[in-house]
Amino acid sequence: MTHRAYKIPESVLVVIHTPAREVLLIERADKPGFWQSVTGSKDTPDEPLVQTCIREVGEETGIVIGEGGVPLEALRDWQLANVYEIYPVWRHRYAPGVTRNIEHVFGLTVPAGTPVRLNPREHLHHVWLPWREAADRCFSPSNAEAILHLPQHERTDAHG
């Protein structure tokens, strides 16, 4: 009998955006039509959230934080956390009885024209949209709400 590793119910949501408030959305391969920001669970309970962000952004978009015009300082913890009910379609990924996840919200400012390379097993398409339009396209209410916080967080992003 093989033991299956369950997802840790603690994750990050990274709102990737340009200085002009163009937001990157990616379409899920397992749920076509479901658009979202980069999300992902910690690999281990003690993995720092910043490391989770760096790993997930790299895996899902090919954007390497710390290289090519995207310095580590461009990743900012927005000090927001959402606790939400895990959608039933994805609960099998978690240990039996786990129904809630805590999601920590980060922003990542990238230069306009930053290339995106999707992992085709995870995502089908990507699009850069004005922030309000991006919020409207998200299937997840917590993701949409995070994007709507962009204007207040970009001020602190710009001034440290």
N, C-alpha and C positions, 0 to 999 in steps of 0.2 A: 504494500500500500504506500503510495507516495503522499508525502505531506505537502500541501499546497500553501504557499505564502500568501497571506491575506494582505490587502491594502491597509495601511495605517489611516485611521479616520481623522487625520490632520493634514491639511493641504495648503497650497498657495494658489492665489489667482494673481496673475501679472498683467496689468493693463499696459500694453506696449503702445506708445504714442510718439508722435513727432512734436516739435515745439509749436507747430501750427494746429495742434489738437486733432490730427488725423490718427485714428485708432486702428490697430491691426486686429482683425477678426479672422478666425480659422474655422472651417467647417468640418465637423466630426465625420470620420469614415464610418463609424458604427451606427451613426444616426444622421444620415444625409438631411440637410435642411436645418440642423442644429448648429448655430454659429456661436462662437465664444472667444474669450481671451485665452491665453495660455493658462492652464491649470495642471496641477499634479500633486500627488501625495508624497509625503516624506518617504524615503527608502528605509530609514531606521528611526526609531523613536527619538534618538538623540541627534539626528541630522539637523544642523542649524538651518533655519528657514531661508537664509540668504543662499545657502548651498542648494537647497531644493529649487529655488528660483533659477539659479544659474544653470542647473542641470536640465530643468524642464524647458526653459527658454531655448537652450541649445538643442535639445532633443526634438522639440516640436517645430521650431522655426529656423534652425541653423544659425541664429544670431548668437554670437559668442560674446558674453559680457566680459569686459576686460580687454577686448581687442577691437581693432578696426573702427575706431570712432565711437565705441560704446564702452566707456570706462565704468568701472565698478560703482563709482559715485552716481552714475545715471540711474542706478537701481535704488529706489527709495521705499522704505516701509511706511505705508500710509497710516499705520496704527489703527487699522480697522480689522475687525474679525466678524465673520458671519458664522452662525451656527445654524445648520439647516438639515432638514430631513433628506437622506440620500434617496434619490429616485429609485423606485423598486426595480427598474430594469438593470440597475448597476449594483444592487445590494449583494449579489452573489460573489462580488469581488472582496467583500469584507467578511470578517469572522461572523459566525452565526450570532444573531441578536444585536449586531451593530446596525443602527438605523440613522445615526446622526454623525455629521462631520463638522469640524471647525476649519474654516477657510480664512487664511490671513491674506490681506490685500496689499499688493505692492504696485508701484508704478515704475515703468522703465521708459526713459526718454531716449529716442534714437534719432539720428539724422534722417531727414526726408530722403527717400530713395534707398534706404537700407534694404539690401536684398533679403528675401525670405526663401528658405528651402524647407519644404514640408516633408515630414516623415509620412509616406503614402499609406502606411499601415494605420496611422492615427488620424490623418486629416486629408481632405480632398482638395480644397481650394483655400485661398486667402484673399482678403480684400482690405484696403485701407479706406476708411470712411470718416467723415466728420463726426466728432464725438457724439452728438445727439442722435445722429442716424445709426451709429454703431450701437448705442444703447438700445435703440428700438429694434435692432435686428437680433439681439441676444435672446436665446431661449431661456436663460436662467435669470430670474429676477434679481438675485444677488449680484450677478455679473453686470446687468444693466445698471443697477444702483451704484456699483463701484465706478463705472464709466462716468456716470453723472456727477461723481465727486471730482473728476479731473480738474476743472477750473480752480477749485480751492486748493488742490494739492500741487498744481504746477507752480503756484507762487512760492510755496516752500521749497519745491524742487529747484527752482531757479536761484533762490537766495540761500540755499543750504539750511 
